[in-house]
Amino acid sequence: MLSFNVLDDLKEARDVLSNFIEQADTKEVIEKSVQMVVSSIKNGGKIISAGNGGSMCDAMHFAEELTGRYRNNRPSYPAIAISDVSHMSCVGNDYGYDYVFSRFLEGMGFKNDVFLGISTSGNSKNIIECCRVCKEKGMKSVLLLGKDGGRLKDLCDLPIIVPHNGYADRVQEVHTMIIHIMIRGIEELMSR
């Protein structure tokens, strides 16, 4: 027998999602993120995503849904997740882990591109460094954040905050839903 009540976990997940839905700007920030990505793609840009741990998996999932497909057969969209092990081990060794994503953006990011960063704490130093590079290069930044948004909420163009101070898994669950809604919206607007 488990030492916790499974239904309590499901209820907590429901409550975190409800709190996110009930924020005054939830619909608007998600729609704005979709419009930013679509504008980037239509103007010859690409989407570069990054996150740590489970958030890296979410960043990879976002990119593969754009280059592959989500619900509809359609052209591939330009997206890449910063997840190359050789790049990350090289930069981590030579510069430190705080720069594993920003060094990639320095070389591969351009003005019409959008950076999608994911940080459940809102304080990931390597995502903070990405925001610095985005500003230097004139890139747009959309960040999926947790807790109160942390330091990152004020460093990006568009923060999407899932307010939850418990374990990161609850925030990640909502981030996955946001990613799916964004991709669905991107597919719809790109088909027009």
C-alpha positions as CSV (number, residue, x, y, z in Angstrom):
1,M,0.0,0.0,0.0
2,L,1.2,3.5,-0.8
3,S,2.1,5.9,2.0
4,F,0.1,8.7,0.4
5,N,-3.4,9.1,-0.9
6,V,-3.4,9.1,-4.8
7,L,-6.6,11.1,-4.8
8,D,-4.9,13.8,-2.8
9,D,-2.2,14.1,-5.5
10,L,-4.8,14.4,-8.2
11,K,-6.7,17.1,-6.2
12,E,-3.6,19.1,-5.6
13,A,-2.9,18.9,-9.4
14,R,-6.4,20.1,-10.0
15,D,-6.0,23.0,-7.6
16,V,-2.7,24.2,-9.2
17,L,-4.4,24.2,-12.6
18,S,-7.4,26.0,-11.2
19,N,-5.3,28.7,-9.6
20,F,-3.5,29.2,-13.0
21,I,-6.7,29.4,-14.9
22,E,-8.2,31.9,-12.4
23,Q,-5.4,34.4,-12.9
24,A,-6.7,37.5,-14.7
25,D,-4.3,37.3,-17.7
26,T,-3.9,33.6,-18.3
27,K,-5.7,33.5,-21.6
28,E,-4.1,36.7,-22.9
29,V,-0.5,35.7,-22.1
30,I,-0.9,32.3,-23.8
31,E,-2.4,33.9,-26.8
32,K,0.3,36.6,-26.9
33,S,3.0,33.8,-26.7
34,V,1.4,32.1,-29.7
35,Q,1.3,35.3,-31.7
36,M,5.0,36.0,-30.9
37,V,6.1,32.6,-32.1
38,V,3.9,32.8,-35.3
39,S,5.3,36.3,-36.0
40,S,8.8,35.0,-35.6
41,I,8.3,32.0,-37.9
42,K,6.5,34.1,-40.6
43,N,9.4,36.6,-40.5
44,G,12.1,33.9,-41.1
45,G,12.9,33.3,-37.4
46,K,13.1,30.2,-35.3
47,I,12.2,29.1,-31.8
48,I,15.0,28.0,-29.4
49,S,13.8,26.4,-26.2
50,A,15.7,25.4,-23.0
51,G,15.1,24.2,-19.4
52,N,16.8,22.1,-16.7
53,G,15.9,18.5,-15.8
54,G,12.2,17.8,-16.5
55,S,11.9,21.3,-18.0
56,M,14.6,20.3,-20.5
57,C,12.3,17.4,-21.5
58,D,9.5,19.9,-21.9
59,A,11.7,22.2,-24.0
60,M,12.6,19.2,-26.2
61,H,8.9,18.2,-26.4
62,F,7.9,21.7,-27.6
63,A,10.6,21.7,-30.3
64,E,9.8,18.2,-31.6
65,E,6.1,19.0,-31.8
66,L,6.9,22.0,-34.0
67,T,9.4,20.3,-36.3
68,G,7.2,17.1,-36.3
69,R,3.5,17.5,-35.8
70,Y,1.0,17.9,-33.1
71,R,-2.5,17.3,-34.3
72,N,-2.4,18.1,-37.9
73,N,-0.3,17.3,-41.0
74,R,1.4,20.5,-41.9
75,P,4.9,21.9,-42.8
76,S,7.7,21.6,-40.2
77,Y,8.3,24.7,-38.2
78,P,11.8,25.9,-37.3
79,A,12.5,25.0,-33.7
80,I,15.3,23.5,-31.7
81,A,15.8,22.6,-28.0
82,I,19.2,23.3,-26.5
83,S,20.0,19.7,-25.5
84,D,23.1,18.7,-27.3
85,V,25.2,16.8,-24.7
86,S,28.5,17.6,-26.3
87,H,27.7,21.3,-26.4
88,M,26.5,21.3,-22.8
89,S,29.5,19.3,-21.5
90,C,31.9,21.5,-23.4
91,V,30.4,24.8,-22.1
92,G,29.8,23.4,-18.6
93,N,33.5,22.4,-18.4
94,D,34.9,25.6,-20.0
95,Y,32.5,28.3,-18.7
96,G,30.3,26.7,-16.0
97,Y,26.8,25.3,-16.1
98,D,25.3,28.8,-15.8
99,Y,26.2,29.4,-19.5
100,V,25.3,26.1,-21.1
101,F,22.2,27.7,-22.8
102,S,23.3,31.3,-23.3
103,R,26.4,30.3,-25.2
104,F,24.2,28.4,-27.6
105,L,22.0,31.5,-28.0
106,E,25.1,33.6,-28.7
107,G,25.9,31.5,-31.7
108,M,22.6,30.4,-32.9
109,G,20.1,33.1,-31.9
110,F,19.2,36.0,-34.1
111,K,16.9,39.1,-34.0
112,N,13.7,37.4,-35.4
113,D,14.0,34.4,-33.1
114,V,12.0,33.6,-30.0
115,F,13.5,32.0,-26.9
116,L,11.2,29.8,-24.9
117,G,12.8,29.2,-21.4
118,I,11.3,27.0,-18.7
119,S,12.1,27.4,-15.0
120,T,9.8,26.0,-12.3
121,S,11.6,28.1,-9.7
122,G,11.8,31.3,-11.7
123,N,15.4,31.7,-10.7
124,S,17.5,29.3,-12.9
125,K,20.8,31.1,-13.4
126,N,21.3,29.6,-16.9
127,I,17.9,30.9,-18.0
128,I,18.7,34.3,-16.5
129,E,21.9,34.3,-18.7
130,C,19.7,33.5,-21.7
131,C,17.5,36.6,-21.0
132,R,20.7,38.7,-21.0
133,V,21.7,37.3,-24.4
134,C,18.1,37.8,-25.8
135,K,18.2,41.5,-24.9
136,E,21.7,41.9,-26.4
137,K,20.6,40.2,-29.7
138,G,17.1,41.7,-29.9
139,M,15.4,38.3,-29.5
140,K,12.0,37.9,-27.9
141,S,11.8,35.8,-24.8
142,V,8.8,33.8,-23.4
143,L,9.3,32.1,-20.1
144,L,7.2,29.4,-18.4
145,L,7.7,29.9,-14.7
146,G,6.6,28.6,-11.4
147,K,6.2,30.0,-7.8
148,D,5.8,33.8,-8.0
149,G,7.9,34.0,-11.2
150,G,11.1,34.6,-9.3
151,R,13.8,36.9,-10.8
152,L,13.0,35.8,-14.3
153,K,9.5,37.4,-14.5
154,D,11.1,40.8,-14.8
155,L,13.9,39.8,-17.2
156,C,11.8,38.5,-20.1
157,D,9.4,39.9,-22.7
158,L,6.5,37.6,-21.6
159,P,6.3,35.6,-18.4
160,I,3.7,32.9,-18.0
161,I,3.6,32.1,-14.3
162,V,2.1,29.0,-12.7
163,P,1.7,30.1,-9.1
164,H,2.6,27.2,-6.8
165,N,5.1,27.0,-4.0
166,G,5.1,23.2,-3.6
167,Y,7.0,20.6,-5.5
168,A,8.0,21.4,-9.1
169,D,6.1,18.4,-10.6
170,R,2.8,20.3,-10.2
171,V,4.1,23.3,-12.0
172,Q,5.6,21.1,-14.8
173,E,2.2,19.4,-15.3
174,V,0.6,22.8,-16.1
175,H,3.7,23.8,-18.2
176,T,3.0,20.7,-20.4
177,M,-0.6,21.9,-20.9
178,I,0.5,25.4,-21.8
179,I,3.0,23.9,-24.3
180,H,0.3,21.9,-25.9
181,I,-2.1,24.9,-26.1
182,M,0.7,27.0,-27.6
183,I,1.4,24.4,-30.3
184,R,-2.2,24.0,-31.1
185,G,-2.5,27.8,-31.5
186,I,0.7,27.9,-33.6
187,E,-0.7,25.3,-36.0
188,E,-3.9,27.1,-36.3
189,L,-2.5,30.6,-37.0
190,M,0.2,29.2,-39.3
191,S,-2.4,27.6,-41.4
192,R,-4.2,30.9,-42.1
